[in-house]
Amino acid sequence: MKQKFAKDFIAGGAVVSFALWLASIVGPVIGGIFAGLPIRLAATIAFERNKGAEYIERMAKGALLGFIANFSFIFTLIFCLNTLTLYHAFITASTVCLTAIAIIRQINKTSPPNTQ
């Protein structure tokens, strides 16, 4: 039991640290969205824990996959702003994000459900 709490503590700290590091790169407004994701997810899970483990697992998995898609958008946008106009950088970042979402959805469909 103590090992589970230690793993959760370390994983949660890593996610929040990464989100705050990302916020320091992209600024407080967009960074706040990323930093708020782990907090919002934890609050949602805490208030909806009576819906069962499967619901909580889906919420956590969805949040992680959403974070990956948002991350791909932000970093593509930052990278492209050095060489493209804002309009073209936004279109490129949107395309990369939609591609990431399509790949994530495909992986999510083919991954076996957790039967524990």
C-alpha positions as CSV (number, residue, x, y, z in Angstrom):
1,M,0.0,0.0,0.0
2,K,2.8,2.4,0.9
3,Q,4.5,1.6,-2.4
4,K,1.4,2.5,-4.4
5,F,1.1,5.9,-2.6
6,A,4.8,6.5,-3.2
7,K,4.4,5.7,-7.0
8,D,1.3,7.9,-7.2
9,F,3.1,10.8,-5.4
10,I,6.1,10.5,-7.7
11,A,4.0,10.2,-10.8
12,G,1.8,13.1,-9.8
13,G,4.8,15.3,-8.9
14,A,6.4,14.5,-12.3
15,V,3.2,15.4,-14.2
16,V,2.8,18.7,-12.3
17,S,6.5,19.6,-12.6
18,F,6.4,18.9,-16.4
19,A,3.3,21.0,-16.7
20,L,4.9,23.9,-14.8
21,W,8.1,23.6,-16.9
22,L,5.9,23.8,-20.0
23,A,4.1,26.8,-18.6
24,S,7.5,28.6,-18.1
25,I,8.2,28.1,-21.8
26,V,4.8,29.1,-23.3
27,G,3.7,31.7,-20.9
28,P,1.2,31.9,-18.1
29,V,-2.1,31.8,-20.1
30,I,-1.4,28.7,-22.2
31,G,0.8,27.3,-19.4
32,G,-2.0,27.6,-17.0
33,I,-4.1,25.3,-19.1
34,F,-1.4,22.6,-19.0
35,A,-0.7,23.2,-15.3
36,G,-4.4,23.0,-14.5
37,L,-5.0,19.7,-16.2
38,P,-3.6,17.4,-13.4
39,I,-5.4,19.4,-10.8
40,R,-8.7,19.3,-12.7
41,L,-8.3,15.6,-13.3
42,A,-7.7,14.9,-9.7
43,A,-10.7,16.9,-8.6
44,T,-13.0,15.2,-11.2
45,I,-11.8,11.7,-10.1
46,A,-12.3,12.7,-6.4
47,F,-15.9,13.8,-7.0
48,E,-16.8,11.0,-9.3
49,R,-15.0,8.1,-7.5
50,N,-18.4,6.4,-6.8
51,K,-18.7,5.7,-10.5
52,G,-16.2,2.9,-10.3
53,A,-12.7,2.0,-11.3
54,E,-13.5,1.7,-15.0
55,Y,-14.8,5.3,-15.1
56,I,-11.7,6.6,-13.3
57,E,-9.4,4.7,-15.6
58,R,-11.1,6.1,-18.7
59,M,-10.9,9.6,-17.3
60,A,-7.2,9.3,-16.5
61,K,-6.4,7.7,-19.8
62,G,-8.4,10.4,-21.7
63,A,-6.7,13.2,-19.8
64,L,-3.3,11.8,-20.6
65,L,-4.1,11.3,-24.3
66,G,-5.5,14.9,-24.4
67,F,-2.4,16.2,-22.8
68,I,-0.3,14.6,-25.5
69,A,-2.5,16.1,-28.2
70,N,-2.3,19.6,-26.6
71,F,1.4,19.2,-26.1
72,S,1.9,18.4,-29.8
73,F,-0.1,21.5,-30.8
74,I,1.8,23.9,-28.5
75,F,5.3,22.7,-29.4
76,T,4.5,22.7,-33.1
77,L,3.1,26.2,-32.9
78,I,6.2,27.4,-31.0
79,F,8.6,25.7,-33.5
80,C,6.7,27.1,-36.5
81,L,6.4,30.6,-35.3
82,N,10.1,31.0,-35.9
83,T,9.7,30.5,-39.6
84,L,6.0,30.9,-40.6
85,T,3.4,33.5,-40.2
86,L,0.9,33.1,-37.3
87,Y,-1.8,31.9,-39.6
88,H,0.4,29.2,-41.3
89,A,1.9,28.2,-37.9
90,F,-1.6,27.8,-36.5
91,I,-2.7,25.7,-39.5
92,T,0.4,23.5,-39.2
93,A,0.0,23.0,-35.5
94,S,-3.7,22.2,-35.9
95,T,-2.8,19.6,-38.5
96,V,-0.1,18.0,-36.3
97,C,-2.6,18.0,-33.3
98,L,-5.3,16.4,-35.4
99,T,-2.9,13.8,-36.6
100,A,-1.8,13.1,-33.0
101,I,-5.5,12.7,-32.1
102,A,-6.1,10.3,-34.9
103,I,-3.1,8.2,-34.0
104,I,-4.0,8.2,-30.3
105,R,-7.6,7.2,-31.1
106,Q,-6.3,4.3,-33.2
107,I,-4.0,3.2,-30.5
108,N,-6.7,3.5,-27.9
109,K,-9.0,1.3,-30.0
110,T,-6.5,-1.5,-30.4
111,S,-5.2,-1.5,-26.9
112,P,-6.7,-4.3,-24.8
113,P,-8.9,-3.3,-21.8
114,N,-7.5,-3.6,-18.4
115,T,-9.1,-6.7,-16.8
116,Q,-7.6,-6.5,-13.3
